[in-house]
Amino acid sequence: RTVTRAELRRLDELFCLEIEADAFLWRMVRSIVGELVEIGRGRREPGRIAQALADRTRDRRSVCAPAHGLFLVRVGYPDGYPAGEDMGGPGSELTSLLRQN
């Protein structure tokens, strides 16, 4: 799976991490978020993620963020498939907020 874009922004008291990829593995985004939170809290070394990517491994000790607060905003398809659309649901408000900033 290839991450094509990752952007972390702060919106007042919230942090917003947008990740785009050609596909996602099970709990991939939750693992990335969990590790970033642990690094931010000083509990993990920042180089840990780069090393895991270079080794192409997933550490079983990695922290998985809880699902609440994480939203699927859009599903995109290659040309010839239906256009990606806003999924509605709880992520829609976040999408609107992100487009304003």
Sequence and secondary structure as in RCSB ss.txt:
>XXXX:A:sequence
RTVTRAELRRLDELFCLEIEADAFLWRMVRSIVGELVEIGRGRREPGRIAQALADRTRDRRSVCAPAHGLFLVRV
GYPDGYPAGEDMGGPGSELTSLLRQN
>XXXX:A:secstr
  EEEEEEEEETTEEEEEEEES   TTHHHHHHHHHHHHHTTSS THHHHHHHHHT   TT     STT    B 
   TTS    B  STHHHHHHHHHH 
